[in-house]
């Protein structure tokens, strides 16, 4: 599972080290060398788990789909986004004290006299 591209549809075989990665950033994190460029790429579809090759010099719109299961693997990448938020109780919940019934005074008369109310 790739932490850089959350919706990766294929894994790509790196031509330099022959290992499988979901994205170039994963290769950079786990390898001590740079990713070698190539015109022929080898993919494994994450839906049907079958491998296929694509020549990138003659890449067409129809090549955006897995040849085995027609999974559309060329899609907009979803990347993790940082969000600043405030954690709190659900403000839609009635915050009133359930022990006090409507119309009932909050303090007993004895307590009210002691507090000077």
C-alpha positions as CSV (number, residue, x, y, z in Angstrom):
1,X,0.0,0.0,0.0
2,X,1.5,3.3,-1.0
3,X,1.4,6.2,1.4
4,X,2.1,8.8,-1.3
5,X,-0.7,7.9,-3.8
6,X,-3.7,6.5,-1.9
7,X,-5.5,5.2,-5.0
8,X,-2.7,3.6,-6.9
9,X,-4.2,1.1,-9.4
10,X,-0.9,-0.6,-10.5
11,X,2.5,-1.4,-9.2
12,X,5.5,-0.5,-11.5
13,X,8.6,-2.6,-11.9
14,X,11.7,-0.4,-11.5
15,X,14.0,-1.0,-14.5
16,X,17.1,-0.3,-12.4
17,X,16.7,-2.8,-9.6
18,X,13.8,-5.0,-10.9
19,X,11.7,-4.4,-7.7
20,X,8.0,-3.5,-7.6
21,X,6.9,0.0,-6.3
22,X,3.6,1.9,-6.3
23,X,5.2,5.2,-7.1
24,X,8.6,6.9,-7.7
25,X,8.6,8.3,-4.2
26,X,8.4,4.7,-2.7
27,X,11.4,3.8,-4.8
28,X,13.4,6.8,-3.6
29,X,12.6,6.0,0.0
30,X,13.6,2.3,-0.2
31,X,16.5,2.4,-2.6
32,X,20.0,3.9,-2.5
33,X,20.0,4.8,-6.2
34,X,18.0,6.9,-8.6
35,X,15.2,5.5,-10.7
36,X,16.4,4.7,-14.2
37,X,14.2,6.0,-17.1
38,X,12.9,3.6,-19.7
39,X,10.5,3.6,-22.6
40,X,9.0,0.2,-21.8
41,X,7.3,-0.1,-18.5
42,X,6.1,-3.3,-16.7
43,X,2.9,-3.0,-14.6
44,X,0.9,-5.3,-12.3
45,X,-2.8,-4.5,-12.0
46,X,-3.9,-4.4,-8.4
47,X,-7.4,-5.5,-9.4
48,X,-6.7,-8.7,-11.3
49,X,-3.0,-9.2,-10.2
50,X,-1.8,-9.7,-13.7
51,X,1.3,-8.2,-15.3
52,X,1.5,-6.4,-18.6
53,X,4.0,-4.2,-20.5
54,X,3.5,-0.8,-22.2
55,X,5.7,0.9,-24.7
56,X,5.6,4.5,-23.6
57,X,6.7,5.8,-27.1
58,X,3.4,4.7,-28.6
59,X,1.1,5.3,-25.7
60,X,-2.6,5.9,-26.6
61,X,-5.8,6.7,-24.7
62,X,-6.8,3.1,-24.9
63,X,-3.6,2.1,-23.1
64,X,-5.0,3.7,-19.9
65,X,-6.8,0.4,-19.1
66,X,-5.5,-3.0,-18.0
67,X,-5.5,-5.3,-21.0
68,X,-6.8,-8.2,-18.8
69,X,-9.7,-6.7,-16.7
70,X,-10.2,-3.2,-18.2
71,X,-9.4,-1.5,-14.9
72,X,-8.8,2.2,-15.6
73,X,-5.3,2.6,-14.0
74,X,-4.5,6.1,-15.2
75,X,-6.5,8.3,-12.9
76,X,-6.0,11.5,-10.8
77,X,-3.9,10.6,-7.8
78,X,-5.3,11.1,-4.4
79,X,-2.6,12.2,-2.0
80,X,-2.7,12.6,1.8
81,X,-3.7,16.1,2.8
82,X,-2.9,17.8,6.0
83,X,-6.0,19.1,7.8
84,X,-6.1,21.6,10.7
85,X,-9.1,21.0,12.8
86,X,-10.5,21.2,16.3
87,X,-11.5,18.1,18.2
88,X,-14.4,18.6,20.5
89,X,-17.7,17.1,21.5
90,X,-20.5,17.0,19.0
91,X,-22.1,20.5,19.3
92,X,-25.4,19.1,18.0
93,X,-25.8,17.2,21.2
94,X,-27.9,18.9,23.9
95,X,-25.4,20.0,26.5
96,X,-27.9,20.7,29.2
97,X,-27.7,18.7,32.4
98,X,-30.1,15.8,32.2
99,X,-30.6,15.7,35.9
100,X,-32.3,19.1,36.0
101,X,-35.8,18.9,34.6
102,X,-37.3,22.0,32.8
103,X,-39.0,24.4,35.2
104,X,-37.1,23.0,38.2
105,X,-34.9,25.4,40.1
106,X,-31.2,24.7,39.7
107,X,-30.5,25.1,43.5
108,X,-32.5,24.0,46.5
109,X,-33.8,26.8,48.8
110,X,-31.3,25.8,51.5
111,X,-28.3,26.0,49.2
112,X,-29.5,29.3,47.7
113,X,-29.7,30.9,51.2
114,X,-26.2,29.8,52.0
115,X,-24.8,31.2,48.7
116,X,-26.7,34.4,49.3
117,X,-28.8,34.2,46.1
